[in-house]
């Protein structure tokens, strides 16, 4: 077994230090070492988006990021989307629109949709579909997800990051 | 939202509350199987065959075992040997020897990805490395992947002892044809003689995968008392328990299955895969063992839904009446017998009243992973054939495809081809609603554009369910059930008991518990949960009401006959002004006789079958072969939609899986039977960008077999899409494509451009 590396980063606004092997992905460390199991492993190949997190300002598949790469950077996971004041509008709209069934892709969609609205607060339906094309959902047919994101954008995102 | 939202005099049923588990699911707190982390957990991985068909000469595990961090390696000899025995498990009948051989191959591997050994190590990475160091000496055999090839004399045989069961007889010689059935209604020869238009065609459908986003997973802990605890994602915790009981030769009372949140299943999360391996490894190493499949493993060795060859022939009179229909259905079982061909046979002509039908079905083993259920298993393949032929008849008769279907629509009392008569059904009503929908009445102009229609049938399931409901002293109720919640069924059960008790949906707290904590409950499949577990919740609610009336009688100091429950209140019949609320009685439980717990077990008859009619508009790009879906409308009879949003969601999700099946999805193999596209990059499921909004119309023809009229809704929406799309593509380009998927390559071939 290879020697572990010390990593210092910020996750959901808090300073975090961890030890990891060079081959461990960010997803693996979030889930197995740090107990942040909101990001899900659907494919471990960057195809499904269930493990989406935001790295600084970039939406990434955490299965394709090595954990050592987050040294000195800032990670936001689904656990960091809601604040102590309550749910993010996207989360609220997912509830209201019944935009989930099994729910396993939901954390990825929430993180991805927030990243979209942070960049483009008033996307068109096509822009929402294009942005979310990296997130697979097998239950909903996407209809209610797209409606939830459009509705959240119409309500105006509070711009919380 | 396009669906009608009548509440029909109900307070809760038919409304759209936020579902109970949704908050945990949008915040990432919900715990799925892979989120289980017990102290001391170690990790298992599976070594799999690189060949589609081979004899295992020997397995050398020494090098793997010697690796630092490797704790144990097992092969088939570490599992109890099982005899040839059939058992009813989950949605299907399973041969236990096959079940065990599929979990770990004992002598022969029958498909690319077939497990041959399992490793347990301190980390997944070490386990993965150890898997690569297991040396298996294979004698490679020729593989057979195609059902028609597999049926031929002289084809490579998967099982030397498999002999065809056909209509009560067993053949003498071994064959890849596991079984054949034939269903006859009337006289199909005479029927075709009367027909003035007869069409026939052969069809092929590719092997496809259920494609749930969460891979199979299991954490097993072998306890010091010899019992085993399993945490996993499954549609059927009791089915996993009974399969494990057989494969591990342990009594069911020694196995506790804890169903975690489940990330999709669509029928493929009933079978046993790594569960017994994790259990045996846990016993060996004395620590909890966690095993999670990779996506590659998922695509190689779980699911899939059977590919098929179909031939069908249908005849109608000139005035548009179907008089005869015949079909031959040949389905891939995969490595072991048990495809969904029977269900395909009973669905293929069931939306119609046809006096003369003849259906032959063949279950054929091939060198692919053992097939498993996929949403209305078997019906989608079958409807692709029949609903395409109906479109051809309509074209020849110059009749509107919905008017033609309406003219032939099945109604209550009509016999199905397999014997039983239809109960009260909403077949005609879905067709009428589709015909009257603005989509169908709209004009569709433009080159390379076409509209397609198809209908579908699914039988739906009943099964057994249990429910326990505890009244809390604050007037709320906790509802304990055994049906894993795969798409909102906690809430639909909670809404049904809330309706009985006069509570709000939010005043019921539903929870899915383990196999020790609730009575036997069949799995979440067969579109049965809102119907049957919902019924158990209703009955548990009625049990509470009986007890509460007794408490109210005590408080009123009256005989119980003088207490009635109406509008959520308990009333003194003698003095209607004297009332007690549910909450008031709940608060006084401790003074009136102690806790109030409702319980119910059900095994309902009265299952209401489901019908759907879909309309789709497409545009085909003649240069690339790409099909763009311009508009899609799905109409379905839900009996009564308990939570319309989740009925719509089932419809939309089923449609989109059907679209993927129709246009893109297929397992691709090389000539040796090795799968070439075992990733989500290459096994192309629909994304948000591939689709428009999916319009839904919920028709409600109440099922008399349920107090609120519920019919199962989950499965039938996947049935019509491939045929509807095939018909739309034909009307767009003038060529019929009888093979799924209708990929760009096939479209270009059809246009003579490939």
Interface residues (C-beta under 8 A of the other chain):
Chain A: X1 X21 X23 X24 X31 X32 X35 X36 X37 X38 X39 X40 X41 X42 X43 X44 X45 X47 X48 X50 X77 X78 X79 X81 X82 X87 X91 X94 X95 X96 X97 X98 X100 X101 X102 X103 X104 X105 X106 X107 X110 X128 X129 X130 X132 X133 X134 X135 X136 X137 X138 X139 X140 X141 X142 X143 X144 X145 X146 X147
Chain B: X16 X18 X19 X21 X22 X23 X25 X26 X27 X28 X29 X30 X31 X32 X34 X35 X37 X68 X69 X123 X125 X126 X210 X211 X212 X213 X214 X215 X261 X262 X263 X264 X265 X266 X292 X294 X295 X486 X487 X488 X643 X645 X646 X648 X649 X650 X652 X653 X654 X655 X656 X657 X679 X680 X681 X685 X686 X687 X688 X689 X691 X693 X694
